[in-house]
């Protein structure tokens, strides 16, 4: 066993139960990705606990916002990952305000157990969108670029991070 891990586990055994509960309650990281075959007219996503491995996750809210809307928020409120006052292109929420387990979602199609908070706008060629969801704890996001020819491309984690960084730095 690595020295750091041995020291950490030893300290955990001597700590109060609340520390163990805190560590066990950290938000899980979920993933959201563009499904192969998605088009401008049929934008579909998969969700899961691991990237590329679709599984049902407890979704409370799902939304799509333009990159321009997201940029405005990031510049005005650095460090913000999610706020409800961004103008969505589409937003839905679990009808009973308790999570609904889903593994796929298609833009504009409201899954059973959800209600529409903002109707789906038409998606535009040459635009960029953030798709994201809140789960019981945690959530996931994907950034999709709709190229001028209508083809779709999902940004990688590094490309998404670079996009956020460019917004935080401000205009050149």
N, C-alpha and C positions, 0 to 999 in steps of 0.2 A: 504494500500500500504506500502511496506517495506521502511524504512527510506532511504536506499541507492538509491533505485529506484526513490523515490520522489525527492531527492537531484539531482540525475542525470538528470531527466526529467526537473526539474526547471532550471538547468544550461544549458541544451540543448535549452530551450525556449529563454534564454538570449544570446545564442551564435550566431555567424555569420552563414549565410546560408551555407558557405563552410564547416563548421563542420558537419552540418546535411547531406550534400551531401557526405562527406567523410564516415560518419557512414553508410549511405545507400549503399555505393558502395563497402563495404567489400566483399571479395570473398566468394561466397557460397561454402559450403562443399558438394561435391558429393560423391557417394559411388559406389564401384565396387565389385562384389562378384561372386564367382564361381557358375554356375548354377548346380543344382542337375542333376545327370546323365552324367556329363562331364567325359570324358575319356582322356587318353593320345593321342588318335587319333582324338578326338573331344572335344577340350578344349573351353568351351563356358562361357561367362560372361554376367551378367545383370548389368545395370547401373540405378541409380536413385538418387533422391534428399534425400531419406531416405533409410537406410539399409533395404534390404528385400522387399522394395516396388518399383518395377520396374516402371520407367518413362523415357520418352525421355529427354535427356540432350544435350546441344549444344557442341558437341565434335569437337575440332580442330585437335588433334593428339592423336594417341593410339600407345602404344608400349609395348613390352615384352623384358625384359633384364634378364640375369641370375643373381642370387644372388651374384655370384663371381664377376661379372662386377660391380654390385651395391656396393659391399663391397670395391672394389678398389677405387671407386669415393668417398665414405664416408670417408675412411681413408685419402685420399689425400686432400679432400676439406670438412672438417667438416661443418655441417649445410646445405649442399647442398641437395635439394630435387629432382631436375630435371636438367639435363644438356643434351644437344643434342650430345655431343661427346662421350657418352657411346655407346659401340657397342651393338646394339639391336639384339635380336633373330628374331624380326619382328617389323617393324615400318611403320605406314601409316599416312597420313595427308589429311585433307579436300582438295579436288582438287582445289577449288576456294579460298583457304585460309580464308574462312569464315565458321563458325561452321555448322556442319550437325547434325541434331537432331536424335539420335539413342537411343535405350534402350537395345539392345543386340549386342554382337559381338563375333565371333568365330575365334579362332586363325587360321591365314592363309587365311581367307576368307575376301576379301576386300569389304566392304559395298558400295552401290551406293553412289556416291558423294565423294569418297576418292581415293587417288592414293597411290601406294606403294613406300616407300622410301628405305626400306630394305626388301627383300624377306624373307619369313618364313623359319627358320632353323628347322630341326627335333628336337623335344623335347626329352630329355633323362630321362630314369628312374633313380631314385636316385638323381635327381637334384632339384633345387629350382629356382623359377622365380618370378620376380616382373612384374605384369601387371599394367599399369597405363595409365591414359588419362588426357589430358588438355582440359578444357572446355573454353568457352568464358572468364570466370573468375573462377578460382579454378580448381578443378580436383578431381581425386580419384585414389586409388591404392589398389591392393590386392596382397598378397604373397601366391603363390601356391607351395606346395612341391609335387613332383612326387616320391612316395615311390618306393623302389626297385622292388616291385611286380606290379608296374604300376598304383596302386590306387592313387587318388589325395586327398590332404588335404589343405584347406586354413588356413593360420595362423590367429589367432585372433588379434585384435588391440594390446593387451598386448604382445603377442608373437612377433608381428612385431616391437613394440617399444623396446623390449628386444634385438631383433636382431640388430637394429640400435645402441643401447647402447653398445652392445658387440663390434661392429666394431669401434665405437668412442674410446673405451678404449684401443684398440690395442691388439696385440697378448699377450697371457698369459705367 
